[in-house]
Structure formats: structure tokens, C-alpha cells
């Protein structure tokens, strides 16, 4: 009789520190056999034992885990009489949520003694008994700091490929140095979004381009930045966060230098894409780094400091850009990154340890990333070019169709693909989805209005770049003041209470801004800027808490990439949509105003040649590359200039009203943010 082949299997002993400070063991119930056991399963073809152990534990419990030492193995005969070898590893849960199914319908966390009694099989109890020599799990307090020059030792069992992480104690003791270096990268990536806003009119003049072309200096950066966030964060988890930080900082620094040396607007747009690749690598590392270098009781502080850095970048960017443009040249808004980038590289090489997500798979959703990037690029390009080429033109209609098809393809790839970017837990998380969609609409209004407020101050009111920078600064400065205040109550209140209120305040400020005067009246617009600052400062942390706080455990890294992607897509789409609205409105308003101006000049009995020249100067389209602001001197010039200013004002007003509508549309999605992070964690603990 032929000998039955041996069955090879692997599993894990999941251990955590309970609320009373004592260790707890996870045991699972299988309804098919009505037994209690440790999670385990058979090896798939090509798998080694440790890989199978991690996969089986994550599939049966829904929890992501880190792997410790191998505990031991057991051999027995299964129900079919086959010899079965099972090897077990000690594992620590990192996050996730247990979802019962037909294979495993219950999971319970029990003290070691109770778990020993609950287990149905003696072989499982023997494996549990071998835990006596296992190293203790990390508690929820910061461990004592190791010696200053101690070399990190692996706290988790190294993978077959040699990857290993330093112990938490090593990271906790060096958290501020590591955090500071990481924030250099994040600050550079974020400030380059706002610092360029203030230079748009200067770039129009110096590089001879229209506002719709110059807007691609922002759009190209935002789109590439958004597309890379999730995939680069995942790659860094797999192949080393320090390695990717150094790669990202190097690319960003080189891209900044190339931007500064750009001879044409199209070269600048191309090099901004290079710069955005570096930024797209740097940005997702910030949250992942904060999550691992701060002990559990200080992680809220680390995440709050990320918001402070983001608001500081928004506050400093416009004034710094204005100073550099006014007293140096536009090239310096990019050149300033070069020495900072070099210093960041040197510090990172010396300070940052290498860390990995040892449970991360190696497969990347290239199909999903390509489909999503293509959809966003096609949609944004169509919106920006629609007014120039016609909304009904073959090219624009084709781009909208391509964007829709690729978007549907992305959705299908996430449901049917082998390695989707979006996990099932996230796609079924209503609060996370609602908060992310709210973030898209919120960002559309914020970035779009910052872009057009600068244009209004410079092109309509005649402010210098520096004056415009300081004029718009109340928005980020008030936001910088409000954000820390909101963070103090964010854990106690439902995120939707703060989020919906903030979005409504933001919309009120934008509606107020839509009544901007055609002539200089800064005190009239200042209350609108303050309201927008309050709304932005409160909405940003509340939406972050509503989205990130709804994701317990290890999925926070993936969720961070998605939230950052949502924000950046909103930035890009906001500029594209409002540019489309503005160019459409200005094209519609100028002919009407020029007809009235022709009547005024005719009544003043100006010669036809002078009439034509005056109207041409007064009604120069801000979207044209040779645009120069018209400054009237005579009574007739002031009358014609007043008509031109009101035509421009009405166009800016339309853009501001659309931005306000985006904020109001975000409110229904924000209403899904019902639970605070504390409630989410308590629910997750209850599920466990």
C-alpha cells in the first residue's frame, strides 16, 4: 500500500499585552470541527514555513502580525491518517480586525492559563507551554533608553532575505532625531506646493506663458505626487524606509536644481514631475516613521506634530516665495531646496536606522496604479484644456471617456486583481471612505482658492509678489493657530462635529471672498481670509482624525497613503476645475464688458484707433502670456478700466463660489465620521 505523503503546515501563537498589563493568547474556534485551536494551515506551493505561518494567521484572524522566534513544532496524524508536521512562531498583533466566516467564527483573547484550558488538543497546549522561554511582548510604555551609541539588535526574526528591524527601545530613545530628519523631507515636499503659488504671475511674465499653461507647474507636481503616494509607501515598507528616504531626497534635490535651471515653461513642468517623484517617495514615510519611533502613549503627539509641520509649510511658503521672487528671482524658490536636501541626506545617513514592514508582501499593484494615474491625468488635462479646445471637441470628449474607462478599470482591478492597493477592510470601512472623499472636496476648495487669491491680489489689485504673499498669509497663519486647539478635543468628540462645522465655516469664507472688490479693499476681504483660515485649520486635523482614526492597527500605513493621495488629488483637481471655471467666465465676461467700453469711448469721442488701443490694453486677458495689468490715468481710462476690473472680479467670484460649493459637497461625506479614534480602538479590542 502506498505511503500517504506528509502534510506540512505552519501557524502562530499570537500574544499581546492586555488592558491589565498581563499577556493574552489568541485562540480561534472552527465551527466545522467545533474545536478551539491555534491559527495554522498548510503550506502553499513554493512557500517556506515562516511565510505560510504569517499568511495563515493573517487569513484566519484578520490581524497583521510581526514575527518573533520559532517556538517549536508538533507532529501528529490528521483525520485522514496522514502524518502532519506543524511549525509555530511567536507573533505580535500589529492591527487589523477579526471578521468571522465559515472557517473561523470566533476569536478570543485569553490569559495564558485560560487559553491552555480552552484549547481542544494536547499538542496545542504543549506548544503553548513552550512559551515560557519566549521574550516578553513590548508593553504600552516607553522602555528605558539604551546606551547612546548602542548598535541596534534585531527584535524580530530576520526574514530569509536578511531583513530585520531594530528593537523598539532603540527607536524610542532616538525618536526626536529621527523625527526631525524625516520632517525635513516632509516639509520640503509640502512647502513646494505653496511656495510656487505666489510665483505664478512672475512665471507668466518671465517664461511667456498663460495662466492655464503655468497652472501645470502645480498640476504636474500634484498629480505625480498623488499617484505615487500609496505605491511608494508600500515599496518603502518592503525594501527599507531609510533606503527610500535617501532615494526620495536625492531625486527631489536633483529635481529642484533642474527646475531652477529650466529655460522654458515646458522644461519647468517636466522637471517638476521629476521633483514630484522625490516628494511622492518622501511624504508617505512621515506617518510610517512617526508610528514606529514614538512609543504608544506618545503616538498622538507624533501625529499632531505632522499636522503642525504641514500647516507651517502652508504658512511659510507664500511669504518665503514672495521674498525670494522680489529680492532674488523665481529660480531661488527651487535652488533653496538644494542645500537643505544635501544636509537632509547627510543627516539621514547618520541618524536614521533601516526599518521594514516584515509582514509586507512583495507584489505591487502596478495595474491599479497605472489605471488610477491615467484616469486622474486624463481628467485633469481635459478640465484645464476644455475652454481652449472646446468642451465638445473630439480631443476633450475622448479624454473624459478615457478618464471614465480607466477609473472603472481601477475599481474593477481593486475587486478582482490579485494584489489590489486597497484592502477589503478599507474599502468596506464607511468612515474611512467618507472621510477620504470629503478630503478630496475639501482640498479642491482650499488649493484652488489659494491659487486664485494670489492671482486676484496681483493681477486685479496690482500687488507685488511679496505684498500678495503677506496678504494671503492670514489663511495659513490662522490655520496654524487653530489646528493645535482642535487636536486637544479631537479624541473626545465625534470627528464629524468638528469636521462639518469647519467645512461650513470654510464655505462661508469662500462665499464672502466671492464678493471681493474690483479695486483694493483689503479690510473688506480680511474677514473672509480669517474664516477660511479657521475652516482650514479645523478641517485638516478633524478629517485626518476621521480617516486615520477609523483604521486600527498596521493598516495605518496603507491608509496614510490613500489619505495623502486623496488630498493631493483634491489639490490638482481643484486647480484644474477652478481654472476651467475662471477661463470660461473671463471669456464670457470680456466681450460683454468690451461692448460697454466701446460705448463709453464712443461717447467720449475718442478716435477709433485710440478706442481700439485703449480697450485692448484694459481688457488684456490674464490668461495670455503677455498679460500686463492696466493702470488708468485719465477719466476715460478709469471708466474703461473699471469695466475691465469688474469683468475680472466677476470671473474670480465665479471661481470662489465653485470652491465654496466643493466645501459644502464635502459635508455629507464628513457626516460618516461618527466614531472617535478611542471608540474605534475599543471596538477593535472588542472584536479581538
ABEGO torsion letter per residue (X at the ends): XBBBBBBBBBBBBBBBBBAAGBBBBBBBBBAAAGBBBBBBBBBBBGBBAAAAAAAAAAAAAGBBBBBBBBAEBBBBBBAAGBBBBBBBBBBBBAEEBBBBBAABABBBBBBAAAAAAABABAAAAAAAAAAAABBBBBBABBBBBBBAABBBBBABBBBAAGBBBBBAAAAAAAAAAAAAAAAAAAAAAAAAAAAAAAAAAAAAAAAGBBAAAAAAAAAAAAAAAAAAAAAAAAAAAAAEAAAAAAAAAAAAAAAAAAAAABABAAAAAAAAAAAAAAAAAAAAAAAAAAAAABBAAAAAAAAAAAAAAAAAAAAAAAAAAAAAAAABBAAAAAAAAAAAAAAAAAAAAAABBBBBBAABBABBBAAAAAAAAAAAAAAAAAAAAAAAAEAABAAAAAAAAAAAAAAAAAAAAAAABABBABBAAAAABAAAAAAAAAAAAAAAAAAAAAAAAAAAAAAAAGBBAAAAAAAAAAAAAAAAAAAAAAAAAAAABBAAAAAAAAAAAAAAAAAAAAABBABBBAAAAAAAAAAAAAAAAAAAAAAAAAAAAABBEAAAAAAAAAAAAAAAAAAAAAAAAAAAAAAAAAAAAAAAAAAAAAAAAAAAGBBAAAAAAAAAAAABBAABAABBBBBBABAAAAAAAAAAAAAAAAAAAAAAAAAAAAAAAAAAAAAABABBAAAAAAAAAAAX
